[in-house]
Amino acid sequence: MARERIFKKAKEDMMSKLPDEILVSIMRCLPTKQAARTSVVCQRWHKIWKITISIQPRLIFNLDKGWSSALRKKSLRDAAKDLAKKRINEVNAVLKLHEAPTLDEYSLIASKLEPKHRHHINTWMDFAAKKHVKKLTLQLRSKIGYNATFLADNFGCLRELYIQVILVGENSIHRLFSNTPFLELFSLLNSYTLYDFKIVSAPNLNYLQIEDCCSLENLEISSASNLKRLKIRGDVALQSVDISSAPNLSDLILGIDGPNFKLDHHLALLNQIKRLTLYIDVGYYLFSPS
C-alpha cells in the first residue's frame, strides 16, 4: 500500500510539472463530464478546466448517465428530480464558460428529462445554433414533444445531423434541406409524426438513415447527386419509394422487421445499387401466427 501511495504521488507530481498548455491539450481529449471532474482537484486544475471549456470544439452531454444508481438510493420521484436538476446545472455551467465562436460537435442525450424542462432544451439548442455547429446529435423522449422546426431553420452550417424521438413533419424536412445545403449525413430515428419524406434538393447528402419511423409511407428524393448510402430499418412500412434522382446510390441497407414490410415497394432501388444488405427479424417470422 505504501508503494502504491508513493507511485500515485509521483504521478501527480509529474502531472503538476506540465505547463498549462499541455494540460489543456490533454483535457480537450476528455469527454465534457470527465473534464469537469478534474476541476475539483485543486485551484490550478479548476483554472485549466475553465480554459479548456472556453475553447473546446466539442461539447458532449449525456444526461442519462448515472440514473440507475441514483434511483436505487432514494424514492423514485425525489431521485429523478434531484438528478435532473444536477444535470441541468452541469450543462448550464459548461455553456456559460464556453467562449469559442464555433463548435465542431454538439451532442445532447437527455431521454430522462420531462416536458417541464423543455425551456432548458430550447436554450441549449439556441446556444448550439449561435455557435454554428457542424455536427449535432439530439436524443430526447417522446413526452417532451420537441419539434424539429427550430433545427430546420437555424443550423445552416450543419454537416451531420442525428435526431431521435423528435417531432418531424414533411415541412420540417423540406425546410431542413433548404436551409442546410452542406448537410452530408442525416439520421432520423423514432419519429412517429412523419408520413411523407420528400427532399427537393440535397446536393451534398451522401448518407441517409431512417429507422423506426412507424408512420412513414412515402420516400421521395428529387435531387441528391452525391447520395451513396441509404439505410431503412425498424418499424418502417413504406408504400412508395422514388429515389431515381440519386444516380450515385450504391449501398442499400434494408431491415425486414415485421408484416408491414413490402419488398416490392423497394424493387426500383435494386436496379441502381451495387450492394444490398438485409437485416431480417427472424424471431418475428418464427414465432408470429401465420
NUTI-717835 format. One record per residue: residue number from 1; residue in one letter; x, y, z of N, C-alpha, C in turn. Coordinates in pm, whole numbers, plus 32768, in hexadecimal, padded with zeros to 4 digits. Example, Ala and Ser with C-alpha at 12.3 -4.5 7.8 and 13.67 -1.06 7.14 Angstrom:
% residues 2
PT pos code  n.X  n.Y  n.Z ca.X ca.Y ca.Z  c.X  c.Y  c.Z
PT   1    A 8527 7DC7 830C 84CE 7E3E 830C 8528 7EB6 830C
PT   2    S 8505 7F1F 82C4 8557 7F96 82CA 850A 8003 8313
END
This chain:
% residues 290
PT pos code  n.X  n.Y  n.Z ca.X ca.Y ca.Z  c.X  c.Y  c.Z
PT   1    M 8053 7F87 8000 8000 8000 8000 8056 807E 8000
PT   2    A 80C2 807A 804D 811A 80EE 8053 8158 8109 7FCB
PT   3    R 817F 809B 7F87 81BB 80AA 7F02 8156 80E7 7E9F
PT   4    E 80D8 80BB 7EAB 8072 80F1 7E52 805C 8186 7E6A
PT   5    R 805E 81AF 7EE9 804C 823D 7F09 80C0 828F 7ED1
PT   6    I 8139 8259 7EDC 81AF 82A0 7EAA 81A6 82AF 7E12
PT   7    F 817D 8240 7DCE 8172 8242 7D3D 8107 82A6 7D10
PT   8    K 8095 82A7 7D58 8029 8304 7D36 8057 8394 7D49
PT   9    K 809D 83AF 7DB7 80CD 8436 7DD1 8131 8462 7D67
PT  10    A 8186 8402 7D3B 81E8 8422 7CD2 81A3 8448 7C51
PT  11    K 8137 83FE 7C2F 80EC 841D 7BB6 80AD 84A8 7BBF
PT  12    E 8074 84C6 7C34 8037 8549 7C47 809E 85B8 7C3A
PT  13    D 8118 85A0 7C71 8180 8605 7C69 81AB 861B 7BD9
PT  14    M 81B3 85AD 7B8C 81D9 85B9 7B00 8172 860B 7AB2
PT  15    M 80F1 85F3 7ACD 8088 863E 7A8A 808E 86D2 7AAF
PT  16    S 80AC 86ED 7B2E 80AC 8778 7B5D 811E 87C8 7B21
PT  17    K 8185 8784 7AF0 81F7 87C8 7AB5 81E0 87EE 7A23
PT  18    L 8178 87B6 79E7 815C 87D5 795B 8127 8864 794E
PT  19    P 814C 88A8 78E3 8118 8931 78CE 8083 892F 78B1
PT  20    D 8043 89A1 78C5 7FB2 89AB 78B1 7F88 8983 7824
PT  21    E 7FD9 89A9 77C2 7FB6 898D 7737 7FA8 88F7 771F
PT  22    I 8002 88A8 7759 7FFE 8816 7749 7F84 87DC 778F
PT  23    L 7F68 880D 7807 7EF5 87DB 7853 7E72 87FB 780C
PT  24    V 7E6A 8871 77D0 7DF3 8894 7783 7DE1 8836 770D
PT  25    S 7E4F 8816 76C9 7E48 87BA 7657 7E19 8730 7683
PT  26    I 7E48 8704 76F6 7E1F 8681 772B 7D8A 8683 774E
PT  27    M 7D60 86EC 7792 7CD5 86F3 77C0 7C73 8701 774C
PT  28    R 7C9F 873A 76DE 7C47 8749 7669 7C24 86C2 762C
PT  29    C 7C72 865D 764B 7C57 85D6 7618 7BF2 858A 766D
PT  30    L 7BD1 85C0 76E2 7B74 857D 773D 7AE4 85A1 771D
PT  31    P 7A86 8546 773A 79F8 856A 7731 79DA 85E0 778D
PT  32    T 7974 862A 776D 7954 86A5 77B6 7945 868D 784C
PT  33    K 78FE 8622 7871 78E5 8609 78FF 7964 85E2 7949
PT  34    Q 79B9 858F 790A 7A36 8567 794B 7A94 85DE 795B
PT  35    A 7A95 8634 78F9 7AE8 86AC 7904 7AB9 8703 7978
PT  36    A 7A36 870A 798C 7A00 875B 79F9 7A29 8725 7A81
PT  37    R 7A35 86A0 7A8B 7A5B 8663 7B0C 7AE5 868E 7B39
PT  38    T 7B3F 86A9 7ADB 7BC7 86D0 7B01 7BCB 8758 7B44
PT  39    S 7B63 87A6 7B33 7B64 882E 7B68 7B61 8833 7C00
PT  40    V 7B3D 87C4 7C40 7B35 87C3 7CD2 7BB8 8798 7D13
PT  41    V 7C1C 8773 7CC3 7C9B 8742 7CFB 7CE1 87B0 7D49
PT  42    C 7CEF 8822 7D08 7D31 8894 7D4A 7D11 8911 7CFA
PT  43    Q 7D3F 8983 7D2C 7D20 8A02 7CEB 7D5C 8A09 7C5F
PT  44    R 7DD4 89D2 7C4F 7E13 89D6 7BCB 7DC5 8984 7B65
PT  45    W 7D97 890C 7B8F 7D4A 88B7 7B34 7CC3 88F8 7B12
PT  46    H 7C8B 8941 7B70 7C0F 8988 7B53 7C26 89F2 7AE8
PT  47    K 7C97 8A35 7AF0 7CBB 8A99 7A8C 7CD0 8A57 7A04
PT  48    I 7D14 89E4 7A03 7D2D 899B 7986 7CA8 8970 7948
PT  49    W 7C4E 8940 799A 7BCB 8914 7969 7B7F 8988 7929
PT  50    K 7B81 89FD 7969 7B3A 8A70 7933 7B75 8A9B 78AD
PT  51    I 7BFA 8A95 78A2 7C3A 8AB7 7823 7C12 8A52 77B7
PT  52    T 7C13 89D1 77DD 7BF4 8968 777E 7B66 8976 7749
PT  53    I 7B07 8989 77A3 7A7B 8996 777A 7A67 8A0F 7721
PT  54    S 7AAE 8A7A 773E 7A9A 8AF6 76F2 7AC0 8AE7 765F
PT  55    I 7B1B 8A87 7641 7B48 8A76 75B6 7B26 89EC 757F
PT  56    Q 7ADD 899D 75CB 7ABF 8913 75A4 7A6C 8910 7522
PT  57    P 7A9B 88C6 74BA 7A4E 88C1 743C 79DD 885D 743D
PT  58    R 79DB 8806 74A3 7972 87A0 74AC 7937 879E 7539
PT  59    L 78B4 87A8 7541 786E 879F 75C1 780E 8729 75BA
PT  60    I 7827 86C5 760F 77D9 8649 760F 7795 863C 7697
PT  61    F 7710 8640 7698 76C5 8635 7715 766B 85B9 770F
PT  62    N 7685 855C 7767 762D 84E7 7776 75ED 84EE 7800
PT  63    L 7577 8529 7804 7533 853E 7883 74F4 84BE 78BA
PT  64    D 74F6 8453 786B 74B9 83D5 7897 7513 8383 78F2
PT  65    K 7594 83A2 78F3 75F2 8354 7944 75DA 836B 79D9
PT  66    G 75E4 8300 7A25 75DA 8309 7AB6 754F 82FA 7AEF
PT  67    W 74EB 82EC 7A99 7462 82E6 7ACB 7445 8263 7B15
PT  68    S 7477 81F5 7AE5 745A 8173 7B24 748B 816E 7BB4
PT  69    S 7507 8198 7BCB 753E 8196 7C52 74F9 81FA 7CAD
PT  70    A 74D5 826E 7C77 7494 82D4 7CC9 7408 82A9 7CF4
PT  71    L 73C1 8264 7C9C 7338 823C 7CBC 7332 81CD 7D24
PT  72    R 73A1 818B 7D39 73A5 8121 7DA0 73B8 815B 7E2C
PT  73    K 73E0 81D8 7E34 7402 8212 7EB6 738E 825D 7EF6
PT  74    K 7333 8294 7EA6 72C5 82E4 7EDA 7242 82B5 7E9F
PT  75    S 71D9 82F6 7EC9 7159 82DD 7E88 7162 8307 7DF6
PT  76    L 7115 82C7 7DA2 711E 82DE 7D12 710A 8370 7CEF
PT  77    R 70A3 83AE 7D25 7084 8438 7D01 70EF 8499 7D32
PT  78    D 711C 848B 7DAE 7180 84E6 7DE4 7205 84D8 7D9C
PT  79    A 722C 845C 7D81 72AC 8444 7D3D 72AB 847E 7CB1
PT  80    A 723E 8469 7C68 7235 849D 7BE0 7239 8535 7BE0
PT  81    K 71F4 8572 7C3E 71F0 8604 7C47 727A 863D 7C66
PT  82    D 72BF 8600 7CC8 7343 8631 7CF1 73AA 861F 7C82
PT  83    L 73A7 85AB 7C41 740A 8591 7BDA 73F3 85E7 7B5E
PT  84    A 7375 85FD 7B3A 7358 8654 7AC9 738C 86E2 7AE4
PT  85    K 7375 8713 7B5C 73A6 8798 7B80 743E 879F 7B7A
PT  86    K 7480 8736 7BA9 7512 8731 7BA8 7547 8732 7B1A
PT  87    R 750E 86DF 7AC4 753C 86D6 7A39 7525 875B 79EF
PT  88    I 74B3 8799 7A07 7495 8819 79C6 74F9 8883 79F1
PT  89    N 7519 8887 7A72 757B 88E9 7AA4 7605 88D1 7A69
PT  90    E 7629 8851 7A56 76AB 8831 7A1B 76B6 8865 798C
PT  91    V 764D 884F 793F 764D 887E 78B4 7654 8916 78B1
PT  92    N 7603 8958 7902 7602 89EB 7904 768A 8A24 792B
PT  93    A 76CE 89E2 7989 7751 8A12 79B6 77B7 8A0B 7945
PT  94    V 77B3 899E 78F9 7812 898E 788A 77F6 89F4 781C
PT  95    L 7778 8A03 77F8 7755 8A60 778C 7778 8AF0 77B0
PT  96    K 776D 8B11 7830 778D 8B98 785D 7821 8BB7 7849
PT  97    L 7875 8B4F 7853 7905 8B63 7848 7937 8B62 77B8
PT  98    H 78E9 8B28 775F 7919 8B16 76D5 791E 8B9D 768D
PT  99    E 7995 8BBE 7656 79A9 8C40 7617 79CA 8C36 7583
PT 100    A 79EE 8BC0 7551 7A11 8BB3 74C4 7998 8BD6 746D
PT 101    P 79AE 8C16 73FA 793C 8C41 73A8 78F7 8BD0 735E
PT 102    T 793B 8B5E 734F 7901 8AEE 7304 7913 8A6B 734E
PT 103    L 78C8 8A06 7322 78D2 897E 7358 78D8 891A 72E5
PT 104    D 7932 88BA 72F0 7935 884D 728F 78C7 87E8 72AA
PT 105    E 78AE 87CF 732C 784C 8768 7350 7803 878F 73D0
PT 106    Y 7780 8773 73D0 772D 878C 7446 76CC 8717 7453
PT 107    S 76D0 86D4 74C4 767C 865D 74D8 7630 866A 755B
PT 108    L 75AD 8653 7553 7558 8657 75CA 7500 85DB 75CD
PT 109    I 7519 8583 762D 74C7 850C 7644 7481 8520 76C9
PT 110    A 73FD 852D 76C5 73B3 8551 773E 7329 8512 773C
PT 111    S 7326 8490 7733 72A5 844A 772B 725F 843E 77B2
PT 112    K 729E 846D 781D 7261 8466 78A2 721E 84E8 78CD
PT 113    L 7234 8551 7880 71F7 85D1 78A5 7162 85D1 7889
PT 114    E 711B 862B 78CB 7089 8634 78C2 705F 86AE 786F
PT 115    P 6FDF 86B3 7848 6FAE 8728 77FD 6FC7 87AD 7842
PT 116    K 6FC9 87B0 78C7 6FE1 882D 790F 706E 8862 78FA
PT 117    H 70C7 880D 78C6 7151 8836 78AD 7165 8868 781E
PT 118    R 70FA 8873 77D1 7107 8895 7743 714C 891C 772E
PT 119    H 7135 897B 7788 7173 89FF 7776 720B 89F8 7780
PT 120    H 723E 8998 77D0 72CF 8985 77D6 7302 894F 7751
PT 121    I 72BB 88EF 7718 72E3 88B6 7697 72E2 8923 762C
PT 122    N 727D 8979 762E 7276 89E7 75CE 72F0 8A43 75DA
PT 123    T 7317 8A60 7656 738C 8AB4 766E 740B 8A71 763B
PT 124    W 7419 89F0 7655 7490 89A6 7629 7499 899E 7591
PT 125    M 7428 898B 754F 7429 8986 74BD 7446 8A10 7481
PT 126    D 7414 8A76 74C0 7431 8AFE 7493 74C7 8B1A 749E
PT 127    F 7504 8AEB 7509 7595 8AF8 751B 75DF 8AB5 74A9
PT 128    A 75B8 8A39 7487 75FC 89EE 741D 75ED 8A33 7396
PT 129    A 7576 8A69 737D 755E 8AAD 72FD 75B8 8B28 72EF
PT 130    K 75C8 8B73 735A 761B 8BEB 7356 76AF 8BCA 7347
PT 131    K 76D6 8B4E 7369 7761 8B23 735C 777D 8AE5 72D3
PT 132    H 771B 8AE7 727A 772D 8AB4 71F1 7762 8A25 71F2
PT 133    V 7725 89D2 7242 7754 8949 7254 774D 88FC 71CF
PT 134    K 77B0 88A1 71BC 77B7 8853 7140 777D 87C7 7150
PT 135    K 7786 8790 71C8 7750 8709 71E2 76F7 8710 725D
PT 136    L 7679 86EB 724C 7617 86F7 72B9 75D3 8672 72D1
PT 137    T 75CE 864A 7351 7584 85D4 737C 751F 8600 73E6
PT 138    L 74A1 85DA 73D0 7438 85FD 7430 73DE 8585 7446
PT 139    Q 73DD 8552 74C1 738C 84DE 74E5 733C 84FF 7562
PT 140    L 72B7 8503 7555 7261 8527 75C4 71FE 84B5 75E1
PT 141    R 718E 84D5 761D 7125 8472 7635 70A2 84A7 75FC
PT 142    S 7048 844C 75DA 6FCD 8473 7594 6F77 84D1 75E7
PT 143    K 6F79 84C4 766C 6F26 8518 76C1 6F48 85AC 76B5
PT 144    I 6FC4 85CB 7692 6FED 8657 7686 6FAB 8698 760D
PT 145    G 6F9A 864A 75A1 6F5A 867F 752A 6FA8 86EF 74E9
PT 146    Y 702B 86DD 74DD 707F 8746 74A2 706D 8748 740B
PT 147    N 704E 87BE 73D7 7033 87CD 7348 70B2 87EF 72FB
PT 148    A 70BE 87B7 7282 7139 87C8 7233 713D 884D 71E9
PT 149    T 70D8 88A1 71F9 70D3 891E 71AE 714C 8977 71C8
PT 150    F 7174 8984 7246 71E7 89D8 7267 7266 89A0 7227
PT 151    L 7275 891D 722A 72EA 88DE 71EC 72ED 88FB 7156
PT 152    A 7278 88F5 7118 7271 8907 7087 7294 8994 705B
PT 153    D 727E 89F5 70B2 728B 8A81 708A 730B 8AC6 70BA
PT 154    N 7356 8A88 7116 73C2 8AD3 7158 744A 8A90 715A
PT 155    F 745E 8A28 710C 74DE 89E1 710E 7517 89D5 7080
PT 156    G 7530 8A47 7044 755B 8A4A 6FB9 75E5 8A13 6F9E
PT 157    C 7638 8A01 7007 76C1 89D1 6FF4 76D0 893A 7009
PT 158    L 7662 88F6 7023 766A 8867 7043 76A3 8814 6FD0
PT 159    R 76FC 87B6 6FF8 772B 874D 6F9D 76EE 86C6 6FC1
PT 160    E 76D5 86B2 7043 769D 8634 7071 762F 8650 70D7
PT 161    L 75BE 8609 70C9 754E 861C 7125 7514 8595 714B
PT 162    Y 7512 8579 71CF 74D8 84FF 7206 7469 8528 7267
PT 163    I 73ED 8504 7248 737F 8527 72A2 732B 84AB 72C0
PT 164    Q 7301 84A1 733E 72B5 842D 736B 7245 845A 73C9
PT 165    V 71CE 8426 73B0 7156 8447 73FD 713A 84DE 73F7
PT 166    I 7139 8512 737E 711B 859E 7363 70A1 85A4 7309
PT 167    L 704B 8607 731D 6FD5 8617 72C8 6FFE 8654 7242
PT 168    V 6FF7 8602 71DA 7021 862C 7154 6FAB 861D 70F4
PT 169    G 6F92 8685 70A5 6F2A 867F 703E 6F65 8699 6FB5
PT 170    E 6F12 868C 6F4F 6F41 86A0 6EC7 6F7A 872B 6EB2
PT 171    N 6F38 8791 6EED 6F67 881A 6EDF 6FF0 882D 6F1F
PT 172    S 7007 87E9 6F91 7088 87F3 6FD5 70F7 87B9 6F7F
PT 173    I 70DB 8748 6F3D 713E 870B 6EE6 7160 8768 6E72
PT 174    H 70FA 87A1 6E37 710F 87FD 6DC6 7164 8875 6DF0
PT 175    R 7142 88B1 6E60 718C 8926 6E90 7219 8902 6EBC
PT 176    L 7229 888D 6EF6 72AD 8862 6F22 730F 885D 6EAD
PT 177    F 72E7 8819 6E42 7343 880C 6DD1 734E 888C 6D80
PT 178    S 72EB 88E2 6D88 72F4 8964 6D46 7355 89C0 6D8F
PT 179    N 735B 89B3 6E13 73AB 8A0E 6E65 7434 89D7 6E8A
PT 180    T 744F 8956 6E6F 74D1 891B 6E8F 750E 88DD 6E12
PT 181    P 753F 892E 6DB8 7572 88FB 6D38 75F0 88A6 6D44
PT 182    F 7636 88AF 6DB7 76B3 8864 6DC8 769D 87DC 6E0B
PT 183    L 7622 87BB 6E2B 7605 8741 6E75 7630 86C5 6E26
PT 184    E 7685 8674 6E65 76BA 85FC 6E24 767E 857C 6E5D
PT 185    L 7657 8581 6EDA 7620 850A 6F1C 75A5 8530 6F6C
PT 186    F 7539 84E5 6F59 74BE 84FD 6FA5 748A 8478 6FDA
PT 187    S 747A 8470 705E 7448 83F9 70A0 73CA 841C 70EF
PT 188    L 735B 83DB 70CC 72DA 83F4 710C 72A7 8374 714C
PT 189    L 7295 8375 71D0 726B 82FF 7219 71F1 831E 7270
PT 190    N 7195 82BF 7273 7124 82C4 72D0 70D1 8344 72C5
PT 191    S 70B0 8367 724B 7056 83D8 7235 6FD1 83A2 7201
PT 192    Y 6F66 83B6 724C 6EE6 8379 722B 6E83 83DB 71ED
PT 193    T 6EB1 8453 71CA 6E58 84B9 7192 6E73 84D4 70FE
PT 194    L 6ED0 848B 70C3 6EF6 84A4 7038 6EB5 843D 6FDC
PT 195    Y 6E67 846D 6F7B 6E23 8416 6F1B 6E66 841A 6E92
PT 196    D 6E90 848F 6E69 6ECF 84A0 6DE6 6F5A 84DD 6DF7
PT 197    F 6FBE 8497 6DC8 7047 84C6 6DCE 706F 84EE 6D41
PT 198    K 7072 8572 6D27 7091 85A3 6CA2 7105 8605 6CA7
PT 199    I 7168 85EA 6C56 71DC 8644 6C4C 71DE 867D 6BBF
PT 200    V 71D0 8700 6BB5 71D3 8741 6B32 7263 874C 6B00
PT 201    S 72BD 8771 6B5A 7349 877F 6B34 73A2 8769 6BAC
PT 202    A 7404 8710 6B9C 7467 86F5 6C04 74ED 86DD 6BBE
PT 203    P 752E 8746 6B91 75A4 8738 6B3A 761B 86F2 6B7A
PT 204    N 7626 86F8 6C00 769B 86BE 6C43 767B 8641 6C95
PT 205    L 75FC 861B 6C9B 75D5 85A7 6CEB 760E 8527 6CB0
PT 206    N 765A 84DB 6D03 768F 845B 6CD2 7662 83E4 6D25
PT 207    Y 7624 83FE 6D9A 75F3 838F 6DEC 756E 83B6 6E2D
PT 208    L 7509 8363 6E1B 7485 837A 6E56 745A 82FE 6EA3
PT 209    Q 7436 8311 6F21 740B 82A4 6F77 7380 82C3 6FAE
PT 210    I 7324 8264 6F9E 729C 8270 6FD3 727C 81F0 701F
PT 211    E 725F 81FC 70A0 7243 8185 70F1 71CE 819E 714F
PT 212    D 7177 813B 7157 7108 813B 71B7 70B1 81B8 71AB
PT 213    C 7094 81DE 7131 7035 824B 7117 6FB3 820A 70E7
PT 214    C 6F60 81E2 7146 6EF2 8187 712C 6E85 81C1 70D2
PT 215    S 6E7C 8246 70C7 6E12 8283 7076 6E3E 82A2 6FE7
PT 216    L 6EBE 8291 6FCB 6EF4 82B7 6F49 6EBD 825C 6EDB
PT 217    E 6E86 8299 6E73 6E4C 824D 6E04 6E90 8268 6D7E
PT 218    N 6EBF 82E2 6D6A 6EF6 8308 6CE8 6F81 8344 6CF7
PT 219    L 6FDD 8315 6CA4 7065 8349 6CA1 7084 8376 6C13
PT 220    E 70A3 83F7 6C05 70BC 842E 6B80 7130 8490 6B87
PT 221    I 7193 8479 6B34 7207 84D1 6B2D 7214 8502 6A9E
PT 222    S 71FF 8582 6A89 71FE 85BA 6A03 728A 85D7 69CE
PT 223    S 72E5 85FD 6A29 736C 861E 69FD 73CF 8606 6A6E
PT 224    A 7423 859F 6A5E 748C 8580 6ABF 74FC 8539 6A75
PT 225    S 7547 8586 6A29 75AA 854C 69CE 761D 8507 6A16
PT 226    N 7633 8529 6A97 76A2 84ED 6AE1 7677 8481 6B43
PT 227    L 75F5 8461 6B47 75C5 83FA 6BA3 75FB 8372 6B7A
PT 228    K 7646 8334 6BD5 7684 82B3 6BB8 764D 8242 6C0E
PT 229    R 761C 8264 6C85 75F2 81FB 6CE2 756B 821D 6D1F
PT 230    L 7511 81BC 6D1D 748A 81CC 6D55 746D 8158 6DB3
PT 231    K 7441 8179 6E2C 7422 8113 6E91 7394 8126 6EC3
PT 232    I 7341 80BE 6EB5 72B6 80C2 6EE4 72A0 8046 6F3A
PT 233    R 7287 805B 6FBB 7278 7FE9 7017 720A 8005 707D
PT 234    G 71E9 7F9D 70C6 718A 7FAB 7133 70FB 7FA9 7101
PT 235    D 70A5 7FE8 714D 7016 7FE9 7130 6FF7 8052 70C6
PT 236    V 7020 8037 704B 7007 8090 6FDA 6FBF 803F 6F6D
PT 237    A 6F4A 806C 6F45 6EFB 8024 6EE0 6EDE 807F 6E6B
PT 238    L 6F42 8096 6E17 6F32 80F0 6DA5 6ED2 80B6 6D3E
PT 239    Q 6E7C 810E 6D0A 6E1F 80E8 6CA1 6E52 8110 6C17
PT 240    S 6EA8 8175 6C12 6EE2 819F 6B93 6F6E 81D7 6BAB
PT 241    V 6FC7 81B7 6B4D 7051 81E5 6B55 707B 8217 6ACC
PT 242    D 70AD 8292 6AC6 70DD 82CA 6A49 7160 8314 6A64
PT 243    I 71CD 82D2 6A41 7251 8310 6A53 729C 8309 69CE
PT 244    S 7254 8315 6963 7290 830D 68DF 72F0 8380 68C3
PT 245    S 72E2 83ED 690F 733A 8461 68FC 73B3 845C 6957
PT 246    A 73D8 83E4 6981 7453 83D0 69CE 74AA 836D 6980
PT 247    P 74E9 8399 6915 752E 8340 68B9 75A7 82F7 68F3
PT 248    N 75DE 832B 695F 7656 82EE 6999 7638 8295 6A11
PT 249    L 75B8 827C 6A2C 7593 8222 6A9A 75C7 8196 6A7B
PT 250    S 761D 8162 6AD4 765A 80DF 6ABA 764A 807D 6B2C
PT 251    D 7626 80AE 6BA2 7621 8058 6C18 7599 8067 6C5A
PT 252    L 754C 7FF9 6C5C 74C6 7FFB 6C96 74BF 7F97 6D09
PT 253    I 7491 7FC8 6D7D 7481 7F74 6DF4 73EE 7F74 6E19
PT 254    L 73B0 7EFE 6E1A 7322 7EF1 6E38 730E 7E97 6EB1
PT 255    G 72B0 7EBE 6F05 728A 7E6A 6F76 71FE 7E33 6F60
PT 256    I 71F1 7DB0 6F62 716E 7D71 6F53 7142 7D48 6FDF
PT 257    D 70F1 7D9F 701D 70D8 7D92 70AC 7047 7D77 70D1
PT 258    G 6FF2 7D56 7070 6F67 7D3C 7095 6F0F 7D26 701C
PT 259    P 6E8F 7D12 7033 6E33 7CEE 6FC7 6E14 7D5E 6F66
PT 260    N 6E2F 7DDA 6F8B 6E0D 7E4B 6F34 6E76 7E67 6ECA
PT 261    F 6EE9 7E26 6ED6 6F53 7E3E 6E74 6F2D 7E01 6DED
PT 262    K 6F3B 7E4F 6D82 6F1D 7E21 6CFB 6F9A 7E32 6CA4
PT 263    L 6FD8 7DC3 6C82 7053 7DCA 6C33 703A 7E03 6BA8
PT 264    D 6FC3 7DE8 6B71 6FA8 7E19 6AE9 6FA9 7EB0 6AE0
PT 265    H 6F92 7EF5 6B52 6F97 7F87 6B51 7027 7FBA 6B47
PT 266    H 7086 7F61 6B5A 7113 7F89 6B57 715B 7F52 6ADB
PT 267    L 7113 7F0C 6A85 7154 7EC9 6A15 7198 7F2C 69B6
PT 268    A 715C 7FA1 69A6 7196 8003 694B 7223 802B 6975
PT 269    L 723E 8021 69F8 72C3 8047 6A2A 732E 7FE2 6A01
PT 270    L 7303 7F64 69EE 7364 7EFA 69D6 73AA 7F0A 6950
PT 271    N 736E 7F54 68F5 73A9 7F65 6871 7421 7FC3 6871
PT 272    Q 742E 8014 68DA 7498 807A 68D8 7501 8067 6944
PT 273    I 74F7 7FFD 6993 7558 7FEA 69FF 75BC 7F7B 69DD
PT 274    K 762D 7F7E 6A24 7694 7F19 6A13 7697 7EB5 6A87
PT 275    R 7666 7EE2 6AFB 766A 7E89 6B70 75E8 7E95 6BBE
PT 276    L 75AF 7E23 6BE0 7534 7E1D 6C2E 754E 7DD0 6CAF
PT 277    T 7529 7E0D 6D20 7534 7DCB 6DA1 74A9 7DC0 6DDE
PT 278    L 7481 7D47 6E04 73FE 7D30 6E40 740C 7D08 6ED3
PT 279    Y 73BF 7D4B 6F27 73B3 7D24 6FB4 7327 7CEC 6FC8
PT 280    I 731F 7C6D 6FEC 729D 7C2B 6FF8 7283 7C06 7089
PT 281    D 720F 7C2F 70BA 71E5 7C0C 7142 71B2 7B7C 7141
PT 282    V 720F 7B1F 7151 71ED 7A91 7149 7189 7A6B 71B5
PT 283    G 7195 7AA8 722A 713D 7A87 7299 70AC 7A9C 7277
PT 284    Y 708F 7B09 722F 7005 7B25 720C 6FCC 7AB8 71B2
PT 285    Y 7019 7A93 714C 6FE4 7A33 70EC 6FDE 79A5 7124
PT 286    L 702C 798C 718E 7029 7907 71CA 6FB5 78F6 722B
PT 287    F 6F93 7962 7271 6F35 7955 72E1 6EB1 799C 72CF
PT 288    S 6EA1 79ED 7266 6E20 7A30 7253 6DBE 79CF 7211
PT 289    P 6D3C 79E0 722B 6CDA 7988 71F0 6CD3 7999 7159
PT 290    S 6CB2 7930 7110 6CAC 7935 707D 6C2C 797A 7052
END
